[in-house]
Amino acid sequence: MGDTDPGPRQNFASEDEEAQYYLALLREGTRERKIEARSALARIFENRGMLEEATELLEGNARAGVRDRTLYTRLASLYRRQEREDLADQAMAQAASLMSPPRVPSEASRPAPTGRSRAVAASRAAGPAPERPPHSRRRGLPRTLGIGCVVCLGLLVLILGLGFVGGALSGRRDQTQATSQGTAAAEPGQGKPQQTVAPVAKVDGAKPQPPTPTPVPALPKVGETAEKGNWAVRLDKVETAKELSNVLGKRQAQGLFVILTYTLTNKSKQTSNLNSWDFTLKTRDGVSYRASSEGQVALSGDPPALIIAAEIQPGLSKQYRSVFDVNPDVKDYILEGAAINFDIRLP
């Protein structure tokens, strides 16, 4: 199956509704329908500027075995928009390989041999050159004269070597005498007095004081507002449920659904987005939960679930909900949202 984008369906009231449909399809559909859902969600994410998420969806189709030129062309475009040129080149090469088989060079296309290459080939075919007979350069030299020269040269080397050894031994004797004289001059009582280092007295210092603990500010709770950067977040409500349902069906929690309602205010001077993965629920010992896709899709009523991205105009506010599926035995959590932490105590 190819990766041709099915395009937006006319019966969806909004892009968020379309995204909910394809999220449910991605969770429960067949292999072919999941490929269709990834392609459609990638289009929605790309339209909203969420390039990394769109790329991950299309890479999922590639891992699922899709070998379609359109898929790799879309991936190359996304890679280039993220300045990942090496991956973009690889994707385009893969797309090109799906257009036509690789070209194999024919015999006619090989370069013709030059005169030098023909000569080298002929010399290799003729075999190795015949070896020259030994001692060809000494032909006609009397044997007795050669032996005499060698003997004379050996005597000369021997004489020079004995002279060098004698000089070295003489120098060593002189060095030994000088060393012995220096040792006699440095006997106890005759040389300079040895210097001693006086022991340093141990100074008892004051005992180190334990560091003063820095007071940890209390985290905001339900009903309170906190601000950081371009966002202000008010935590409005904390609810729990064992199951959630809407027109798409009923969903049972693996542990316990925690439904958080909050209001986002854009304090910047331009339109800004917050995504569902910008909100994380953590335990005090570091266990982290992201928003549950099953719980988000099964949530009904208002305010809507923050499924993909919250687009909020400057100076305005909007209310959303997030659903987490957590361990029911833990009651104390920290909500991290828009780089702001809230203290969460489950009822």
TARA-V520322 format. One record per run of one state. SS is the DSSP state (~ for helix, > for strand, _ for the rest). FROM is the first residue (numbers start at 0). TO is the last residue. If there is no record, write none. Layout:
BEGIN
ss;from;to
SS;FROM;TO
SS;FROM;TO
END
This chain:
BEGIN
ss;from;to
_;0;13
~;14;27
_;28;29
~;30;46
_;47;49
~;50;62
_;63;67
~;68;80
_;81;83
~;84;96
_;97;105
~;106;108
_;109;113
~;114;125
_;126;134
~;135;137
_;138;141
~;142;184
_;185;218
>;219;219
_;220;223
>;224;227
_;228;229
>;230;245
_;246;247
>;248;265
_;266;270
>;271;274
~;275;277
>;278;282
_;283;286
>;287;288
_;289;291
~;292;297
_;298;303
>;304;304
_;305;307
>;308;311
_;312;315
>;316;325
_;326;330
>;331;336
_;337;338
>;339;344
_;345;346
END
